[in-house]
Amino acid sequence: MKGADLRELRVRKGWTQARAAEYARVTANTWARWERDEVPIPGPAIALLEQIPEETLGDTGQVLVSLAAARQYAAGRGLGIEEARRELTELLVGAKRTSSPPASGLEGWRARSRTLQVDVGAQVSREGALAVVTHAHVRGYRPRRRRR
């Protein structure tokens, strides 16, 4: 792994050098030197970095559900607008990214809940640390198939 790869990984996560260094259990100065290829990245650090957990929408900052997304979710679930907005916000805090930002600037995120029997796809627009959910698509929940 080269310094440029390390920097790309950190930027993609939206992490500062200090946060990335904390995760890797090194100083921020060491992390910066790795990114500049001033010192080699040790094998154990590379193994740790390759296991960085998948980002959730809640990790990125505050989640705000638009009225349009709340209405779409309410229609799919048969709920009132406020109840739908509250439930959708709770679901999407744990959502996983499904796509990188396209030219439109919207990101795709997905949340599943066995308890609620729902699978939700959402499009999110970024405004700094604020994630604005602009669209929500509700699907019926289907358990994942186990590979043999």
N, C-alpha and C positions, 0 to 999 in steps of 0.2 A: 504494500500500500504506500503510495506517494503522498506528500504533503497536500497536493492539490485535491486528491481523492478525499483526504481527511477533512479538508476545508469544505468540500462539496457536501459531504455527509453532515457536517455540523450546520451548514447554512440551510440544507434541506429540512433539517429538524427544527430550524428557527432558534437554535441555541447560540448563546454567547460563548466565547472561548472559555470564560470562567465556568459556565455550567457544564460544558463538555469536559473540561479538565476535572471538575468535581466527579463526574460520572466515571471517568477513567482513573480516578484516584491519583492524579498528578497535579502539579502546580499549573497555574495559568501560563506561566512563563515557559514551562516545558511543553505545554500544548502548542503555544505559539511557535516555538522552535521546531516542533514536528511539522507544523503547517508550512514553515519556510524551508523545510528539508535541511535544516542546520544540523540535526542529529537524527539517527535512524529510529524508527518506531519499533520498539521491542515486540517480539512475537506474542507474548501474553497480552499486551495492550491491544494488538490487532484482533486477537480472538475475542477479547472483551467488547471491542468496538463493533465487531460484526454481529454481536448479540443485542445491540441497542433495541429496546422494545419499540413496537410500532406506536406511532404517535396517535393519540386520541384527540378529538375535537376539543374536549375540555382542557387539554394540556396547552392549547394555543391561546387561551384567554377567555373572555366572557362570551357566552353564546346568546344571541338575540334572535328570536323567531319572529319573522315578519307576519303581518296579518294574512297575507296571501298564503304563506306556508301553513299557518295555523288553520285556515279555512280548508285547505287541501287535506290536511291530516284529519280534521274534524269530520269532513265528509267521508273519508275512508274508514274511520273508526266509529262513526255515529255518536260523536261527542259534541258538547258545547264548545265555543271558541276558546274561552279561558281555560277550560279543562284540557282541551287539545294542546294549547300553547304550553301549559305546564308539563303535560306528559311528554310532548315532543322535545322540550328542552331537556328534561331528565334523561330521555333516551339518547339524545344527540351528544350529551357530554361524554358519553363513552363510545361514540361512533368512531369507526376506522376509515381512513382515507381510501378511496377507491380509484382515484385518478390524480394525476398532477394537474396543475392549473392550465387549462387550455387558453387559447388566444382571448376568449371572452373574459378571462379573469375569474370565472367561477370554478370552484373545486367540487368534486364529487365525494360524498361521505355516506357511509352505510351503518345502520344500527339494527340489531336484532334483539328481540326479547322473547324468550320462551314463555315467561310468565304472562305477558300480555298477548302472546301469540301474534306478533307483528314483526314485519321486516320493512324497514323504512330506508329509502334512498333520499338523499337531500343534496341540493346545490347550495353552496355557501360562497358568499362574497366576503373578502377581507377588508376591514377598515382598521388598520393598526392591530391592536390586541383584541379587537372586537370581531367576532365571526357572526355575520348576518345570514341567517337561513332564509333564502329567497324562494325556494320551491321544495316541496316534500311529496314523495310518491309512496303510498302505502301498498304493500303486498301482503298476502297471507303468509304466515310463518310456515316454513317447511324445514324439518330437521335436516341437518347436514348428513350426507351419506358417509359412512365409514369406509375407508379404503382397506382392502384386505391384502 
